[in-house]
């Protein structure tokens, strides 16, 4: 084997060995790694609240919101499926789902044009943008669409945009304000 080839192989092997011995990046020493971890945490909590909405799980839906969060609907009310235009605090935000469950339980099925047991809701988000403002503040924007599926048909119930403000408290990201634009 030519000497240049052997020398090149030795250089590559040494570089690979040194790279393998280098400490792995961690969030404490690598800002890019911390930003990646923050984005993943925000994506996970946004997924959690959407899934809670779809499954009609009030606790799962409300958990990503801070205890003092605000959930606000723009425009003039009433808005279908909501009892108010502004919810203050996680307990009131939880009512978005728990009130819906209670109303459907108290609805006479004979007044409906579909079988309520077949109702499925899907909250689809797209065009999601997470902006990390600093180490403890972020913004999220996305377009959303609620699709309803019953034994009768599938239809789009509503569409709009979420404008979220998020804050990292005690190392945990939470939604502190959500504006639901329809």
N, C-alpha and C positions, 0 to 999 in steps of 0.2 A: 504494500500500500504506500503511495507517495507520502512524503513527510508533510506536505501541506494538508492533505486529507486527515492524517493522524492528528495534526495540530488543531485543525478545525473541530474534529470530534472531541478532543480533550477540552477545548474551550466551551463547546456546547454542554458537555457532561458536567463541567465545573459550574456553569451557569445554572443548570437544572438542579444540581446538588445544593448550591447556595440558596436558590429560590425555595427549595423544599425545606431548608433549615430556617428560613426566615419566619418570624412569628406571623401568625394569621392576623389580618386586619381586624380590629375590634372597634366598637362604637366609641369607646373612651378615647382612642387615639386617632381615629380616622373619621373626619367629618362626613365624607362621602358615604361611609358605611352607616353612620347614624342617620343620615337623610334617607337612605334606603330602608332602614328599619322603621323609621317614622312613617314613611309612605305605606309600608306593608301593614303597620298597625292601623293607620287610618282606613285603608282599603278593607281591612277585616271588620272594623266597627261599622262601616257603611254597609257592608254585606250583612252583618248581623241585624241591623235595623230593617233592611229591606226584607230579609227572610222572616223576621218577626211579623212584619206587615202581611206578607203572603200567607203565613201559617196562622194568622190571627192569634199570635202569642204576645199578649200585652207586655209581659216582663221582658221578653227578648227584644221587642220593638223599642222599649223605653230605656233599656240598660245603657246604650251608647251615649245617652244624653246626660249632661252634667246635672246634679241635683237642682241647680238654679237656672237651667237652660230655658230658652224661650223658643216656642214653635209657633210661627205666625203665618197666616194665610193672607196673601195680598188681595186687594180689591174689596168689594162689598159682599157681604154675606146674604143669605146663607150659602154655604158650599156643601154640596151633597156629601153625606157621610161624616160631616163634622158638626159638632154641637156649638162651637164658638169659633171666632176668628183668631184668637190668641190664647195659647196655653202657656202657663208660667210654672216652671218646675217640672221635675221628672214625674211626679205623681199625676199632675194634670195631663202631661204628654201621654202617659200610660192610658188615660181615659179615651184617647183617640181610638184605641183598639177595644178596650173593655166596654165602652159604651156601644160600639158597633155590635159586639157579641150579645150584649144584653138586649138591644133593640131587635136583633134578628131572632132571639129566643122568644120574644114577646110578640112577634109578628104572626098573624094568622096565615098559615100556608095557603089557605083557600083564596087569599087576596093576591097571591103572586102568580105570575105567568110561567114560572119554572119551579122545579123541585129544589128547595133550598139545600138539601143534602148534596146536590151536585155542584154547588157554587164553589169555584176556585178563583182566587185572585192572584195575579202575577204583576209584580212591580218591576218593570224593566228600566234600567238606567243606561244611558249612553252618553257619549261626549264628555266623559268624566275628566275633570281637571283638578288636581290637588296642587295647591301652591303653598309651599312651606315658607312662611314669612320670617320666622326666626325659630329658635330652639323650642319655643313653647306655644307658638301660634301658627295656625294654618287656615286656609280657605279651601272650600270645595265647591265646584259647580258641576251640575249635570242636568241633562234632559231626562225626564222620566215619562213613563207611559204605564197606565194601569189597564191590564187586559182582564176581562171577566169571562169565565168559561162556565156555562151551565149545560144542562141537558138539552136546552133549546138552541143555543148558539154561542158563538165566541164573538165578543165585541170589545172595542176600545172604550173604556169607561171615561178616562180623562187623560190629558197630557199636560205637561208643564215643565218647570225647571225648579231645581233645588239650589238655593244659595246658602251654604253652610259656613259658619265660623266655628273653628275648633281650637281647643286649648289643651295643653299637656299639663296635667295636675298630678303631682306626686308620681311622675313617670308614666302616667296613663293618659292617652288621648281621649277626649270627650267632645261631643258636639255641644257647643254653648248657645248657638242660635241657628235656627233653620227658618229660612223664608221659603214658603211653598208658593211658587208663582204659577198661576193657571191661566 
